[in-house]
Amino acid sequence: MNRYVIFLIIIFAAISGTAEGGGAVAKRQQAGEARAHVKPRIAAPPVVVFPPVSQDEVNDVADLSDVVASLKISSRAWALLIDQEAKEVVVWQFMQDFRRAGITISKPPPFYVQTIDAMAQGDPQMLQQPFDRLLQVVAIMEYDFDNGQDKDALARKVLSPQAFEHNKKRLGLK
């Protein structure tokens, strides 16, 4: 089974709170029957039955909040994410954080996944910084970081003079 599907099932179960074992549901039903004369019984939520999963797959699946929390400290976990779709979800999550701060990044998550992967292959040290900073720098280099400031001035501020000139040529702006 695709790890991404398993990842989504776990996230859904955690959010909905329905991933409890049948024993817990039975105990709640018994307690409800004992108090039936006091207050009306409310039907217990359905029990979610997960398909069998190997231990290796379980070890590979992490909660999105754990991944995002780790990436806020260092982007090293980025290299451990294998699934393209999971990376896109992570990029989207960080883009939403920027949007809540009034900053727009317009290019789609798949673009940033590919760009960051390619850059990290050339310079693995870049993954030492927090992912929000990494995404910010890449978006600034792409002139896609809209915080109200002049994009050229912002790129000049973030990049070295040599990198700035190289970046402008790469984008065909000079």
C-alpha positions as CSV (number, residue, x, y, z in Angstrom):
1,M,0.0,0.0,0.0
2,N,1.3,3.4,-0.8
3,R,2.9,5.1,2.2
4,Y,1.2,8.3,1.4
5,V,-2.2,6.7,1.7
6,I,-1.2,5.2,5.0
7,F,0.1,8.6,6.1
8,L,-3.3,10.2,5.3
9,I,-5.2,7.5,7.1
10,I,-3.2,8.0,10.2
11,I,-3.6,11.8,10.0
12,F,-7.4,11.4,9.4
13,A,-7.7,9.0,12.3
14,A,-5.7,11.3,14.6
15,I,-7.8,14.3,13.7
16,S,-11.2,12.6,13.9
17,G,-10.3,10.7,17.1
18,T,-11.9,7.5,15.8
19,A,-8.8,5.3,15.7
20,E,-9.4,3.6,19.1
21,G,-9.5,-0.1,19.6
22,G,-12.8,-2.0,19.9
23,G,-12.2,-2.5,23.6
24,A,-12.4,1.2,24.3
25,V,-15.6,1.4,22.3
26,A,-17.1,-1.6,24.1
27,K,-16.2,-0.1,27.5
28,R,-17.9,3.2,26.5
29,Q,-21.0,1.4,25.4
30,Q,-21.2,-0.6,28.7
31,A,-20.7,2.6,30.7
32,G,-23.4,4.2,28.6
33,E,-25.8,1.3,29.2
34,A,-25.2,1.5,33.0
35,R,-26.1,5.2,32.9
36,A,-28.9,4.9,30.3
37,H,-31.5,5.8,32.9
38,V,-29.6,9.1,33.6
39,K,-28.9,10.5,30.2
40,P,-29.7,9.4,26.6
41,R,-27.2,7.1,24.9
42,I,-25.1,8.6,22.1
43,A,-24.0,6.2,19.4
44,A,-20.2,5.5,19.6
45,P,-18.3,6.6,16.5
46,P,-17.5,3.7,14.1
47,V,-14.3,1.8,14.7
48,V,-11.7,2.4,11.9
49,V,-10.1,-0.9,10.8
50,F,-6.7,-0.4,9.2
51,P,-5.4,-2.8,6.6
52,P,-2.5,-4.9,7.6
53,V,0.8,-3.0,7.4
54,S,4.4,-4.3,7.7
55,Q,6.5,-3.1,10.6
56,D,8.9,-1.4,8.0
57,E,6.0,0.6,6.7
58,V,4.9,1.6,10.2
59,N,8.4,2.8,10.9
60,D,8.5,4.8,7.7
61,V,5.3,6.7,8.4
62,A,5.5,9.8,10.5
63,D,2.9,12.3,11.6
64,L,2.8,15.5,9.5
65,S,3.1,17.6,12.7
66,D,6.2,15.7,13.7
67,V,7.8,16.2,10.3
68,V,6.9,19.9,10.2
69,A,8.2,20.4,13.8
70,S,11.5,18.8,12.8
71,L,11.8,20.9,9.7
72,K,11.3,24.1,11.7
73,I,14.6,23.3,13.4
74,S,16.6,21.9,10.5
75,S,15.8,20.7,6.9
76,R,17.8,17.5,7.3
77,A,14.5,15.5,7.5
78,W,13.7,16.7,4.0
79,A,16.3,14.2,2.6
80,L,14.5,11.4,4.4
81,L,11.1,12.1,2.8
82,I,10.9,9.7,-0.1
83,D,7.4,10.3,-1.3
84,Q,6.9,13.3,-3.8
85,E,3.4,13.9,-2.6
86,A,4.4,14.0,1.1
87,K,7.0,16.6,0.2
88,E,4.4,18.6,-1.7
89,V,2.1,18.6,1.4
90,V,5.1,19.8,3.6
91,V,5.8,22.6,1.1
92,W,2.2,23.6,1.0
93,Q,2.0,23.7,4.8
94,F,5.0,26.1,5.0
95,M,3.5,28.2,2.2
96,Q,0.3,28.5,4.3
97,D,2.4,29.7,7.2
98,F,3.9,32.4,5.0
99,R,0.4,33.3,3.7
100,R,-0.9,33.7,7.3
101,A,2.0,36.1,7.8
102,G,0.9,38.1,4.7
103,I,3.5,36.8,2.3
104,T,2.5,35.2,-1.0
105,I,4.5,32.4,-2.7
106,S,2.7,31.8,-6.0
107,K,4.5,28.9,-7.7
108,P,3.0,25.5,-6.9
109,P,4.5,23.1,-4.3
110,P,5.8,20.6,-7.0
111,F,8.0,23.3,-8.4
112,Y,9.6,24.0,-5.0
113,V,10.0,20.2,-4.3
114,Q,11.9,19.8,-7.5
115,T,14.0,22.9,-7.0
116,I,14.9,22.2,-3.4
117,D,15.7,18.6,-4.2
118,A,18.0,19.7,-7.1
119,M,19.7,22.3,-5.0
120,A,20.2,20.0,-2.1
121,Q,21.9,17.4,-4.3
122,G,24.4,20.1,-5.3
123,D,24.8,21.5,-1.8
124,P,23.6,19.2,1.0
125,Q,24.8,21.7,3.6
126,M,21.8,23.9,2.7
127,L,19.6,21.4,4.6
128,Q,21.2,22.5,7.9
129,Q,18.9,25.6,8.1
130,P,15.2,25.6,9.0
131,F,12.9,24.7,6.2
132,D,10.9,28.0,6.3
133,R,14.2,29.9,5.7
134,L,15.2,27.5,2.9
135,L,11.8,27.9,1.2
136,Q,12.1,31.7,1.7
137,V,15.5,31.9,0.0
138,V,14.5,29.7,-2.9
139,A,11.3,31.8,-3.4
140,I,13.3,35.0,-3.3
141,M,15.8,33.5,-5.8
142,E,12.7,32.8,-8.0
143,Y,11.3,36.3,-7.5
144,D,8.3,34.6,-6.1
145,F,8.4,35.8,-2.5
146,D,5.9,38.7,-2.3
147,N,6.1,40.5,1.0
148,G,5.5,43.9,-0.5
149,Q,9.2,44.7,-0.9
150,D,11.0,45.1,-4.3
151,K,11.9,41.6,-5.4
152,D,15.2,42.7,-7.0
153,A,16.2,44.5,-3.8
154,L,15.2,41.5,-1.7
155,A,17.3,39.2,-3.8
156,R,20.3,41.5,-3.6
157,K,19.9,41.6,0.2
158,V,19.7,37.8,0.6
159,L,22.3,36.7,-2.0
160,S,26.0,37.5,-2.3
161,P,26.8,40.0,-5.2
162,Q,28.2,37.1,-7.3
163,A,25.2,34.9,-6.6
164,F,22.8,37.8,-7.3
165,E,24.3,38.4,-10.8
166,H,24.3,34.6,-11.6
167,N,20.7,34.3,-10.4
168,K,19.6,37.3,-12.6
169,K,21.2,35.7,-15.6
170,R,19.7,32.3,-14.8
171,L,16.2,33.9,-14.7
172,G,16.9,35.9,-17.9
173,L,16.5,39.2,-16.1
174,K,19.8,40.8,-17.2
